[in-house]
Amino acid sequence: MGRTVRVKSFELAAKDINDVDVTLLHALSTGVGWPHRPKDWDFLRRAGHGIVAVDGIGRVFGSAMWFPYGREFATIGLVITSPRTQAQGTGRWLMEQVFERCGDRTLSLNSTDAAYHLYLSLGFTKEATVYQWQGEAVSPPPPVPALDGELSPLTGNIQEITALDERAFGTSRQRLLALLSEGASICVLRRGGETVGYSMKREFGRGHVIGPIVASNDCDAIHLTAVHLKDLAGKFARVDTREQTGLFADFLQQSRLGMNDTVTTMSKGRRFLNRKGNEPWVYGLAGHALS
Ligand SMILES: CC(C)(COP(=O)(O)OP(=O)(O)OC[C@H]1O[C@@H](n2cnc3c(N)ncnc32)[C@H](O)[C@@H]1OP(=O)(O)O)[C@@H](O)C(=O)NCCC(=O)NCCS
């Protein structure tokens, strides 16, 4: 595969995403209407790896990032081509560069409509729809079912949630959780002395994201979300979930957040989403790129 791609009069080459100024990345995401702040890009650069497509004088025309979890799996995100160079092969070339760097890992991503056919043609298959709920959190949040267990802030070590998260996510993301926890409020649900769920709230984009939300059933997930929505009353909140029906989806609908957009979870390699009975499950995503 070529080390450069020619689009119109530009020849673009791949450069490590850490070697460009964050203002250029921010301009790229703003240019396609995404809410990422420079701080969000900085966080993502700490959490994963990435490349940018630059021309001979250092202008950035595209980006792609990947977040490896061990040797088996990685998520992909922040795939962007600047509007003036779209539909000329840069997106495909960026993805091929990412494939080369991810080896034979199973790959998963959350595709926008704009990118869906590109990913299909690159061998990804559809697994699920992600619903993006967002808006001003109202006070009080909608009624919640009876709580079974005790909710409390996680004040100690994130070790308490890493094994639970691995069962829900399918692979260990201990390092990512440690990074996320630096700027997050974390709530845990314990029942009978066991940790059965957790949720994080952290600043992102226009306000706060509630996610990851990990629970074994809809009622637990509702409590783990409501506790943060209560704190965010009057502020911008966002929840990304694959739940389309059921009590948790109903709760989000009643929360008066609006359903802003959908993206499609796709994978290449082994299947990524494997929900099992009453096992823990990711009710809320950490973010589109992080899944
Ligand atoms: C999605 C995106 C990255 C694609 O980048 P790109 O540089 O335009 O992609 P390419 O030129 O390599 O095109 C890839 C395929 O997409 C399709 N495509 C791209 N733009 C298209 C357009 N305007 N009309 C029709 N098809 C189009 C083509 O089918 C093309 O397939 P081909 O290689 O067989 O011709 C770019 O549109 C973008 O940044 N969109 C906004 C951000 C976004 O949604 N990112 C995806 C996150 S998951």
The ligand as a Gaussian input file, in Angstrom:
#p B3LYP/6-31G(d) Opt

LIG

0 1
 C      -16.423000       9.258000       6.105000
 C      -15.190000       9.976000       5.561000
 C      -14.039000       9.801000       6.520000
 C      -14.843000       9.347000       4.220000
 O      -13.656000       9.962000       3.781000
 P      -13.332000      10.194000       2.233000
 O      -11.963000      10.750000       2.163000
 O      -14.416000      10.969000       1.606000
 O      -13.367000       8.683000       1.743000
 P      -12.913000       8.130000       0.310000
 O      -12.724000       9.246000      -0.659000
 O      -11.781000       7.201000       0.551000
 O      -14.204000       7.323000      -0.131000
 C      -14.480000       6.087000       0.404000
 C      -15.768000       5.568000      -0.149000
 O      -16.825000       6.375000       0.368000
 C      -17.765000       6.685000      -0.657000
 N      -17.930000       8.124000      -0.713000
 C      -17.165000       9.056000      -0.105000
 N      -17.660000      10.265000      -0.322000
 C      -18.740000      10.114000      -1.080000
 C      -19.677000      11.013000      -1.629000
 N      -19.589000      12.346000      -1.463000
 N      -20.683000      10.500000      -2.389000
 C      -20.782000       9.176000      -2.581000
 N      -19.920000       8.285000      -2.063000
 C      -18.921000       8.736000      -1.334000
 C      -17.286000       6.104000      -1.903000
 O      -18.119000       4.959000      -2.082000
 C      -15.879000       5.643000      -1.659000
 O      -15.786000       4.360000      -2.178000
 P      -14.754000       4.063000      -3.399000
 O      -13.389000       4.098000      -2.779000
 O      -15.173000       2.720000      -3.848000
 O      -14.943000       5.146000      -4.406000
 C      -15.486000      11.488000       5.338000
 O      -16.652000      11.608000       4.560000
 C      -15.703000      12.274000       6.619000
 O      -14.758000      12.737000       7.234000
 N      -16.964000      12.437000       7.024000
 C      -17.296000      13.188000       8.244000
 C      -16.803000      12.489000       9.493000
 C      -17.261000      11.063000       9.574000
 O      -18.442000      10.755000       9.438000
 N      -16.306000      10.153000       9.861000
 C      -16.559000       8.738000      10.016000
 C      -16.535000       8.380000      11.444000
 S      -17.015000       6.711000      11.726000

